[in-house]
């Protein structure tokens, strides 16, 4: 099964706070886990990604934490800003699927000023 | 992104009508995809193409067909539109390069701006 489950569906955070979005997967063949960011009226764009050979990937205020044994990964946005307000999608892929992406259901993040 | 364009951006049509959504890209990528986005369901793959002669069904291909006219063009058709095909449709492209370990380039997909389709 290639499902990726994402939570929460929506998230409201105060400016400066930490936003945390969680994803869980079933297929242990997945070996690439990207996060996509989508602003209103735009298509999704790759934000950050991780391979399972590391437990954490950080780029600026964005961090992916990966727990292989639990088959879970999460996106942490530190010092959240109103400009981070967007919809975030986790995804997963593996080589046997020709690198097709299986997306989570999305999280709509609102950062209040 | 300007590199991936979709036309039209918005379309309202009636049940039973034939609709074509078009996608063009200037990124030089071989792989192209069509997704639909519905609230609470994320992005679901309709069709994908790895080159002009290679077209594959995705998770939700029923009621849709595609045409890869050239490396740069990939069209999605709804032969007889129905109301539950009302959604936001995205085209995406990617390169065949696997990228390096730990990099963000591993089949990164580049999305167009989307087409909002309403079927009445």
Interface residues (C-beta under 8 A of the other chain):
Chain A: X6 X9 X32 X34 X41 X42 X43 X44 X45 X46 X48 X49 X50 X51 X53 X54 X57 X89 X93 X98 X99 X100 X101 X103 X104 X105 X106
Chain B: X1 X4 X40 X41 X42 X43 X44 X45 X48 X50 X58 X90 X92 X94 X98 X101 X102 X103 X104 X106 X107 X108 X109 X110 X111 X112 X113 X114
